[in-house]
């Protein structure tokens, strides 16, 4: 089973929830933690894995064979990302705009497109106690996260319960992360900003056709607007993590809350049970 | 030769847009014919990314060889120089004054981008 943990708004507690779930679920069954927040992975700060190997993530971008190119502009017209420009006497490539779809090579009638491979990040694989651990790291300055996310997901172990820590937002990297999940936990905070971005995240998971549940973090601040949204769109709230300064303090020390604070073990236990039940629902 | 000035409106009596890629219009002056032409920069202004590249392409297609703007980022600069278009910076606020300043040679000619992407 694959459980995604996403949020919309950043800083609502995805990693707090993910690492706690990894430890709680890991007590009763084999688990694996995948950190797909490739611009800023931080699960390792809490799970403290032993990294065993690292593999590069390469991205192919087009290069123009100047002897073959007649600057017809077909490639540039095809490219919706504007990564190629056919100037009158020379066609140029802007690798940082390229999504590596390969379309330019398909439409070029002169075979003038060749490929240049460059490393955009890496995947590190190891284990954190009994849990499998994989995270992706996108090189600083590289804009294209999805290839690194996909490289992380290739390591998903079907024999384990896989907890996937998603990037914030609702853009390409998040979509790439959540595809193939059996259930997604959307971690939300009860503030106007949290409500707004949860709404965007809900629309995203609905478009992807993935079953979603909500976890309210910092419960007790703000108002009941998250509950009202969940009621109105039929999203179950499977857990509430109270607003408690001691949680923030423990988290800042790198503690896994479900292990470090016994008073919250039951809270996370119920949350894990709720998620596992939702994730195994065949008919929905 | 043709000189393009980044313009806020389609009126050659209007203001200079300090941006290149997302300038709404280019006021193009043909020094041989002593005539103006206005180009709407739809491809650049409407693009999600790489606005300067699309704008450079538009100018190249219209035979422009000099461009006057407030600032020019790295991708636009590469595209413009590949297309044989020089970049001059102005702080003039109106199009006609910017052209006059260019023609009398008082503007700084760029040899590298002067700002980062998405400034």
Interface residues (C-beta under 8 A of the other chain):
Chain A: X76 X81 X82 X83 X85 X86 X87 X88 X89 X90 X92 X94 X97
Chain B: X47 X48 X49 X50 X53 X54 X56 X57 X60 X61 X75 X78 X79 X82 X83 X84
